[in-house]
Amino acid sequence: MNDLKIIGGRIVTFQDGPVSGSCMDSPLVLENTNIIIDDGHIVAIDSDGRTRETIDASEKLIIPGFIDCHTHLVFAGSREDEFEKRLRGASYQKIASEGGGILSTVEATRKADKKTLVVLAKKRLDYAFSWGTTTIEIKSGYGLSQETEIKMLEVINELRETSLQTIVPTFLGAHEFPREIGREEYIDIIIKKMIPEVVKRGLARFIDVFCEEGVYSKDESTRILLEGVKHGLLTRIHADELASSGGSEIASDIKAVTCDHLSYPSEKGINSMKKAGTIAVLLPATTLFLSGKPAPAKRFIDEGIPFAIASDFNPGSSPVLAMPLVIGLACLLYKITPGEALCASTINAAYAVGEEDRGGIEEDKKADILICNCKNEKEIPYWFGFNLIECVIKDGKFKKLLDNK
């Protein structure tokens, strides 16, 4: 039993997600209110007479912990040379065709042992935690072989036991095609060998596919994802990032929990997402690094499609892990409000990863809470590059006090 009380402060949160439409900019705001925590859960937003450890949050902002619902955090190697090539005019596709891109990270990750991958990932997780990320989704996908995909998922699951955050594992064997075997042969391995092994060992909650021109087609993505559904995995899909690939169009067919990226969704895709109740996951840091087209966040609001935002942390197109920076970029690139961005990075992101008991400050939710050295949520994107997180509470436990005053 862990007893904790947070007193004073301005609470800004959302309830009953996923939140869509104009409600994304209508948070619940409570002034000078106490939060009572027992055994890792919020039991009351009120006051009582029990003796508890007390945190004085007077004149501070209190918000839910950030949920980074799309990352590729486990990998070896670095690709800063590609960053320079893009600055000189090379496209993402051209770099990939010349042996760079995902396949270069695959080579480095295959060579790295599990211990090395754990050490690298743990440093990244600690950094993300210092910026307020209390829950994080992590994908495989830099293996492209059964041996290395399983190795990556084993690393992710080891991190679940040792890291400060709640970690949600996703199997992304269909991230690219390996150089050493043919297209159909590799898809056959994913369907007949990898998925059954991943499920048998309980290594992932979700299955994901990179549906894009030059990678997995709409039909190939559907085959793989439906096999995942057959084995009990929840589905998400990289869709319509570089062009209108048709990824969002199969949302209702594959029962997609999320469609991610979505710079170029078609009308058919938007309708499919609405029919399926799919959450759009938007990745503004990737848009910035690839000089891409911003996802139509305002259109999703108008259509009543809930959306989340995430870092897409990866070595090629988004070396960004700080969620406050992602929130700032979302406001700037998508022209959304700070309230909408907070909703997208907390309650909606919780639903995007199947962690519905997190992402909000209300009774019976898990006590994942940030105390920020500012007075309102507008300051988070406004002070771009500043870390305003003063205190992180994870599962009701006081974890870290940062000297950001």
DOMARVEX-74151 format. One line per field, with one value per residue (C-alpha): residue number from 1; x, y, z. Coordinates in Angstrom, 1 decimal. Layout:
N
pos	(NUM, ...)
X	(X, ...)
Y	(Y, ...)
Z	(Z, ...)
//
This chain:
405
pos	(1, 2, 3, 4, 5, 6, 7, 8, 9, 10, 11, 12, 13, 14, 15, 16, 17, 18, 19, 20, 21, 22, 23, 24, 25, 26, 27, 28, 29, 30, 31, 32, 33, 34, 35, 36, 37, 38, 39, 40, 41, 42, 43, 44, 45, 46, 47, 48, 49, 50, 51, 52, 53, 54, 55, 56, 57, 58, 59, 60, 61, 62, 63, 64, 65, 66, 67, 68, 69, 70, 71, 72, 73, 74, 75, 76, 77, 78, 79, 80, 81, 82, 83, 84, 85, 86, 87, 88, 89, 90, 91, 92, 93, 94, 95, 96, 97, 98, 99, 100, 101, 102, 103, 104, 105, 106, 107, 108, 109, 110, 111, 112, 113, 114, 115, 116, 117, 118, 119, 120, 121, 122, 123, 124, 125, 126, 127, 128, 129, 130, 131, 132, 133, 134, 135, 136, 137, 138, 139, 140, 141, 142, 143, 144, 145, 146, 147, 148, 149, 150, 151, 152, 153, 154, 155, 156, 157, 158, 159, 160, 161, 162, 163, 164, 165, 166, 167, 168, 169, 170, 171, 172, 173, 174, 175, 176, 177, 178, 179, 180, 181, 182, 183, 184, 185, 186, 187, 188, 189, 190, 191, 192, 193, 194, 195, 196, 197, 198, 199, 200, 201, 202, 203, 204, 205, 206, 207, 208, 209, 210, 211, 212, 213, 214, 215, 216, 217, 218, 219, 220, 221, 222, 223, 224, 225, 226, 227, 228, 229, 230, 231, 232, 233, 234, 235, 236, 237, 238, 239, 240, 241, 242, 243, 244, 245, 246, 247, 248, 249, 250, 251, 252, 253, 254, 255, 256, 257, 258, 259, 260, 261, 262, 263, 264, 265, 266, 267, 268, 269, 270, 271, 272, 273, 274, 275, 276, 277, 278, 279, 280, 281, 282, 283, 284, 285, 286, 287, 288, 289, 290, 291, 292, 293, 294, 295, 296, 297, 298, 299, 300, 301, 302, 303, 304, 305, 306, 307, 308, 309, 310, 311, 312, 313, 314, 315, 316, 317, 318, 319, 320, 321, 322, 323, 324, 325, 326, 327, 328, 329, 330, 331, 332, 333, 334, 335, 336, 337, 338, 339, 340, 341, 342, 343, 344, 345, 346, 347, 348, 349, 350, 351, 352, 353, 354, 355, 356, 357, 358, 359, 360, 361, 362, 363, 364, 365, 366, 367, 368, 369, 370, 371, 372, 373, 374, 375, 376, 377, 378, 379, 380, 381, 382, 383, 384, 385, 386, 387, 388, 389, 390, 391, 392, 393, 394, 395, 396, 397, 398, 399, 400, 401, 402, 403, 404, 405)
X	(0.0, 1.4, -0.4, 0.2, -1.6, -1.1, -2.4, -3.3, -2.4, -4.4, -5.6, -6.1, -7.3, -9.8, -12.3, -14.3, -12.0, -11.2, -12.2, -13.1, -14.3, -14.6, -14.5, -10.7, -10.4, -12.7, -10.6, -11.8, -10.1, -10.0, -8.4, -6.8, -8.0, -6.4, -5.6, -5.7, -3.7, -3.8, -2.0, -1.1, -4.6, -6.4, -9.1, -10.4, -10.1, -11.1, -9.6, -9.6, -8.1, -5.6, -1.9, -0.1, 3.0, 2.1, 3.3, 2.5, 1.7, 0.3, 0.5, 1.7, 0.1, -1.0, -1.6, -1.7, 1.6, 2.4, 1.7, 4.0, 1.9, 4.2, 8.0, 10.8, 12.9, 15.0, 17.8, 21.5, 23.5, 22.9, 21.9, 23.1, 24.7, 21.2, 20.1, 22.8, 21.9, 18.3, 19.5, 21.3, 18.2, 18.0, 14.5, 13.7, 12.9, 16.2, 18.3, 16.5, 17.1, 20.8, 21.0, 20.3, 17.1, 15.6, 17.9, 21.0, 19.5, 18.5, 22.2, 23.4, 20.6, 21.2, 24.8, 24.0, 23.4, 20.5, 22.5, 23.7, 20.2, 18.8, 21.5, 20.9, 17.1, 17.2, 19.1, 16.5, 13.7, 15.2, 15.5, 11.9, 10.8, 12.6, 10.3, 7.2, 6.6, 5.0, 3.7, 5.4, 4.7, 7.8, 7.9, 10.2, 10.9, 14.7, 15.2, 13.4, 14.3, 12.6, 15.7, 16.2, 12.5, 12.1, 15.4, 13.9, 10.6, 12.5, 14.4, 11.2, 9.7, 12.8, 12.5, 8.9, 10.2, 13.0, 12.0, 10.1, 7.5, 4.6, 5.7, 3.4, 5.1, 4.2, 5.3, 6.4, 8.1, 6.6, 8.6, 10.6, 11.8, 15.2, 17.8, 18.6, 15.2, 12.3, 9.2, 6.7, 9.0, 9.4, 5.7, 5.2, 7.6, 5.8, 2.4, 3.4, 6.3, 6.7, 3.2, 2.5, 5.8, 5.2, 1.7, 2.7, 5.3, 3.1, 5.7, 3.4, 0.0, -0.2, 0.8, 1.8, 2.7, 4.4, 1.9, 3.6, 4.6, 7.8, 7.2, 4.0, 1.0, -2.6, -3.3, -0.1, -0.8, -4.3, -3.1, -0.6, -2.8, -5.7, -3.4, -2.5, -6.2, -6.7, -4.1, -5.5, -3.3, -4.7, -3.9, -2.4, -0.9, 1.6, -0.6, -0.5, 2.8, 4.6, 1.6, -1.9, -1.0, -4.5, -3.4, -6.2, -8.7, -8.4, -9.0, -12.5, -11.4, -8.5, -10.3, -7.5, -7.1, -4.9, -3.8, -0.5, 1.2, -1.7, -0.3, -2.2, -5.4, -8.0, -11.7, -12.3, -9.7, -11.3, -14.6, -13.1, -11.5, -14.8, -16.6, -14.0, -13.8, -10.0, -7.8, -5.6, -2.0, -0.2, 3.6, 4.6, 8.4, 8.6, 6.8, 9.3, 12.4, 11.2, 9.9, 6.6, 3.0, 1.3, -1.5, -5.0, -5.7, -8.4, -10.2, -10.1, -11.7, -14.4, -15.1, -15.2, -12.2, -10.2, -6.5, -3.4, 0.1, 3.4, 7.1, 7.7, 11.2, 13.5, 17.1, 16.1, 13.2, 12.5, 15.3, 12.9, 11.8, 10.6, 6.8, 6.6, 8.5, 6.2, 3.2, 4.8, 5.4, 1.8, 0.5, 2.8, 2.4, -1.3, -2.5, -4.2, -4.7, -2.6, -5.7, -6.2, -2.5, -2.7, -5.8, -4.0, -0.9, -2.8, -6.3, -6.5, -3.0, -4.0, -6.8, -4.4, -2.3, -5.0, -4.1, -7.5, -7.0, -4.2, -4.1, -6.5, -6.8, -10.0, -11.1, -10.0, -7.4, -3.8, -1.9, 0.4, 0.7, 3.0, 3.5, 4.8, 6.6, 4.0, 0.4, -1.5, -1.3, -0.6, 2.9, 4.0, 4.1, 4.9, 8.1, 9.4, 12.6, 12.2, 11.5, 8.8, 8.3, 9.2, 7.8, 6.8, 4.5, 4.2, 1.7, 1.3, 5.0, 7.0, 9.8, 11.7, 12.0, 13.7, 15.4, 13.5, 12.6)
Y	(0.0, 3.4, 6.4, 9.8, 13.1, 15.9, 19.2, 22.4, 23.0, 23.2, 19.8, 19.5, 16.2, 14.3, 11.6, 8.9, 8.4, 8.1, 11.8, 13.2, 16.3, 19.6, 17.7, 17.3, 21.0, 20.8, 19.4, 19.1, 21.8, 21.7, 24.4, 23.9, 20.3, 17.4, 14.0, 11.0, 7.9, 4.5, 1.4, 2.9, 4.1, 7.4, 6.8, 10.3, 13.9, 15.6, 15.7, 13.4, 13.2, 10.4, 10.9, 10.6, 11.7, 15.0, 16.8, 20.5, 21.4, 24.9, 27.1, 24.2, 22.3, 18.7, 16.5, 12.8, 11.2, 11.3, 8.1, 7.7, 5.3, 4.7, 4.1, 2.0, 2.3, -0.9, -0.8, -0.5, 1.8, 5.4, 7.1, 10.7, 10.4, 10.0, 13.2, 15.1, 13.4, 14.5, 18.1, 17.8, 16.8, 13.0, 11.6, 8.9, 6.5, 7.2, 6.6, 3.3, 2.2, 2.7, 0.4, 2.9, 3.4, 0.6, -2.1, -0.4, -0.4, -4.1, -4.9, -3.2, -4.7, -8.2, -7.9, -6.6, -9.0, -8.7, -7.2, -4.4, -3.7, -3.6, -1.1, 1.2, 1.0, 1.6, 4.9, 6.0, 5.0, 6.9, 10.0, 9.7, 9.4, 12.6, 14.3, 12.8, 9.6, 7.1, 4.6, 3.7, 1.4, -0.3, -2.2, -4.8, -4.5, -4.2, -7.9, -9.1, -12.7, -14.9, -15.0, -11.3, -10.3, -12.7, -11.3, -7.8, -8.8, -10.6, -7.3, -5.3, -7.8, -7.7, -3.9, -4.3, -5.9, -3.5, 0.0, 2.8, 3.0, 0.7, -0.8, -2.2, -4.5, -4.7, -7.2, -5.4, -8.2, -6.6, -3.4, -4.0, -7.0, -8.6, -8.7, -12.4, -13.9, -13.2, -11.2, -14.1, -16.3, -13.7, -13.1, -16.8, -16.9, -14.0, -15.8, -19.4, -19.1, -15.7, -14.9, -18.3, -18.1, -14.6, -15.5, -18.8, -17.0, -14.0, -11.6, -8.9, -7.3, -5.7, -6.6, -3.8, -3.6, -0.8, -0.4, 1.9, 1.9, -0.1, -1.9, -3.9, -3.5, -3.1, -6.8, -8.0, -5.9, -7.3, -10.9, -10.4, -8.4, -10.8, -13.7, -11.7, -11.2, -15.0, -15.6, -13.0, -10.0, -6.5, -4.6, -1.3, -0.2, 2.3, 3.9, 6.6, 8.2, 9.0, 8.7, 7.4, 3.7, 2.4, 1.5, 3.5, 2.0, -1.5, -0.2, -1.8, -5.0, -5.6, -4.2, -1.6, -0.2, 2.5, 3.8, 5.7, 8.5, 9.4, 12.3, 11.2, 9.4, 8.9, 9.6, 5.9, 5.5, 8.2, 6.5, 3.1, 4.5, 6.0, 2.7, 0.8, 3.3, 3.5, 6.0, 8.0, 8.2, 11.3, 11.7, 15.3, 14.9, 12.5, 15.0, 17.6, 15.4, 14.2, 17.6, 15.8, 16.8, 17.3, 14.9, 16.5, 16.7, 19.3, 17.0, 14.2, 16.6, 17.6, 13.9, 12.9, 10.6, 10.6, 11.0, 10.6, 11.9, 10.1, 10.5, 7.7, 7.6, 5.8, 6.3, 7.3, 9.8, 10.8, 10.8, 12.5, 11.1, 14.2, 14.3, 18.0, 18.7, 16.4, 18.3, 21.6, 20.3, 19.0, 22.5, 24.1, 21.7, 20.7, 24.0, 22.3, 23.8, 22.9, 21.3, 19.1, 18.1, 17.3, 15.1, 13.4, 12.6, 11.3, 9.8, 9.1, 7.7, 5.4, 4.0, 3.6, 1.1, -0.7, 1.0, 2.6, 2.7, 5.3, 8.7, 10.6, 11.9, 10.5, 7.9, 4.3, 5.3, 4.3, 7.2, 8.2, 12.0, 14.9, 18.0, 20.8, 24.0, 26.1, 27.3, 26.0, 23.5, 26.3, 26.7, 23.1, 23.8, 27.5, 26.9, 24.8, 23.0, 23.6, 20.7, 21.9, 18.5, 18.9, 15.7, 12.3, 10.0, 6.5, 4.0, 6.1, 6.2, 9.4, 8.7, 11.8, 15.5, 17.5, 20.8, 22.8, 25.8)
Z	(0.0, -1.1, 0.3, -1.4, -1.5, -4.0, -2.8, -4.6, -8.2, -11.4, -12.7, -16.5, -17.7, -20.0, -19.1, -20.9, -24.0, -26.7, -27.1, -30.5, -32.2, -30.3, -27.0, -27.6, -26.7, -23.7, -20.8, -17.2, -15.2, -11.4, -9.3, -5.9, -5.6, -3.8, -5.4, -3.1, -4.1, -2.6, -3.9, -7.2, -8.1, -7.7, -5.1, -4.7, -6.0, -2.8, 0.7, 3.7, 7.2, 6.7, 7.3, 4.0, 2.2, 0.8, -2.4, -2.5, -6.1, -5.4, -8.4, -10.5, -13.5, -12.8, -15.9, -16.7, -17.6, -21.3, -23.3, -26.3, -28.4, -31.4, -31.1, -32.6, -29.5, -29.6, -32.2, -32.6, -34.8, -36.0, -39.2, -38.9, -42.4, -43.8, -42.1, -44.0, -47.2, -46.9, -46.2, -49.5, -51.3, -51.2, -50.6, -48.0, -50.8, -52.7, -49.5, -49.0, -52.6, -52.1, -49.1, -46.4, -44.4, -42.4, -43.8, -42.4, -38.9, -39.5, -40.1, -36.9, -34.8, -36.1, -35.0, -31.5, -28.6, -26.3, -23.5, -25.8, -27.0, -23.4, -22.3, -25.3, -24.8, -21.1, -21.5, -24.0, -21.7, -18.8, -21.0, -22.1, -18.4, -17.5, -20.1, -18.6, -20.6, -18.2, -20.8, -24.1, -27.0, -28.6, -31.9, -33.2, -36.9, -37.2, -37.4, -40.5, -39.5, -37.0, -34.8, -34.6, -34.4, -31.5, -30.0, -30.2, -28.6, -25.8, -25.2, -25.1, -22.6, -20.4, -20.4, -19.2, -16.0, -15.3, -16.6, -14.9, -17.7, -18.6, -21.9, -24.6, -27.2, -30.9, -33.4, -36.7, -38.6, -41.8, -41.5, -44.7, -46.8, -46.0, -48.7, -48.5, -49.4, -51.8, -51.0, -51.0, -49.0, -46.3, -46.1, -45.7, -42.8, -41.1, -41.4, -40.8, -38.4, -36.7, -35.8, -34.2, -32.3, -31.0, -29.8, -28.3, -26.2, -25.4, -26.7, -28.2, -27.7, -31.2, -34.8, -37.2, -40.9, -43.0, -45.8, -48.3, -51.9, -52.2, -49.0, -48.2, -50.5, -49.3, -50.1, -48.4, -45.3, -45.1, -45.3, -42.5, -40.2, -40.5, -39.6, -36.5, -35.7, -36.2, -33.5, -31.1, -31.7, -31.9, -35.1, -36.1, -39.4, -40.8, -43.3, -46.0, -44.8, -48.0, -50.4, -50.4, -50.0, -49.2, -45.6, -44.0, -46.5, -44.9, -41.3, -41.0, -42.7, -40.3, -37.2, -36.8, -33.3, -34.9, -38.3, -37.9, -39.9, -42.2, -44.1, -47.2, -46.2, -49.0, -48.6, -48.6, -45.9, -43.7, -44.0, -43.2, -40.1, -39.0, -39.6, -37.6, -34.7, -35.4, -33.6, -35.9, -34.5, -35.9, -35.8, -36.2, -35.5, -38.5, -40.6, -39.6, -40.2, -43.6, -44.7, -45.2, -45.5, -42.1, -41.3, -41.6, -37.8, -38.3, -40.7, -38.2, -35.6, -38.0, -38.9, -35.2, -35.6, -32.3, -32.8, -30.7, -31.2, -30.6, -31.1, -33.7, -32.1, -34.6, -35.9, -39.4, -39.4, -35.8, -33.3, -30.9, -27.5, -25.6, -25.6, -24.8, -28.0, -29.9, -28.4, -29.5, -33.0, -33.2, -32.4, -34.9, -37.8, -37.4, -36.1, -33.1, -29.7, -26.6, -25.2, -28.2, -28.1, -24.4, -25.1, -28.0, -25.8, -22.8, -22.8, -26.5, -26.6, -23.7, -25.8, -28.7, -26.8, -24.8, -21.5, -20.8, -17.1, -17.6, -19.3, -17.1, -13.6, -12.1, -9.6, -10.3, -12.9, -12.4, -10.7, -13.6, -12.9, -13.9, -11.9, -14.2, -13.3, -15.1, -14.5, -17.5, -20.4, -23.0, -21.6, -22.6, -26.3, -25.9, -24.0, -26.9, -25.9, -22.1, -19.8, -17.4, -15.8, -12.1, -10.6, -12.1, -10.2, -11.7, -10.4, -7.4, -6.5, -6.4, -8.9, -9.8, -8.9, -11.6, -11.0, -13.6, -11.4)
//
